[in-house]
Amino acid sequence: MKHYSEIIIIDPTIRFGKPTIKGTRISVYDVLSLFASGMSLQEIIDDFPELGVEEINAVFAYAADREQKLLNAS
């Protein structure tokens, strides 16, 4: 399994520097919002075939790491 940093990138020329999934224009926020709206893992993969379980797991790992960093900074 790859570390999320191999899958999630931040490039100022893609989506204004939002964290995105490498090789796509799909942001971490996009995937988290889809889950929050009630979509299942399979529904997201069906709608976005460029994503797989590894990419979605990387989104969650990135979000968890970022949350931990925010907690540690306060």
Secondary structure as the mmCIF struct_conf table of DSSP 4:
data_model
#
loop_
_struct_conf.conf_type_id
_struct_conf.id
_struct_conf.beg_label_comp_id
_struct_conf.beg_label_asym_id
_struct_conf.beg_label_seq_id
_struct_conf.end_label_comp_id
_struct_conf.end_label_asym_id
_struct_conf.end_label_seq_id
HELX_RH_3T_P HELX_RH_3T_P1 TYR A 4 GLU A 6
TURN_TY1_P TURN_TY1_P1 ILE A 7 ILE A 7
STRN STRN1 ILE A 8 ILE A 10
TURN_TY1_P TURN_TY1_P2 PRO A 12 THR A 13
BEND BEND1 ILE A 14 ILE A 14
HELX_RH_3T_P HELX_RH_3T_P2 ARG A 15 GLY A 17
STRN STRN2 PRO A 19 ILE A 21
TURN_TY1_P TURN_TY1_P3 LYS A 22 GLY A 23
BEND BEND2 THR A 24 ARG A 25
STRN STRN3 SER A 27 SER A 27
HELX_RH_AL_P HELX_RH_AL_P1 VAL A 28 ALA A 36
TURN_TY1_P TURN_TY1_P4 SER A 37 GLY A 38
HELX_RH_AL_P HELX_RH_AL_P2 LEU A 41 ASP A 47
TURN_TY1_P TURN_TY1_P5 PRO A 49 GLU A 50
HELX_RH_AL_P HELX_RH_AL_P3 VAL A 53 ALA A 73
#
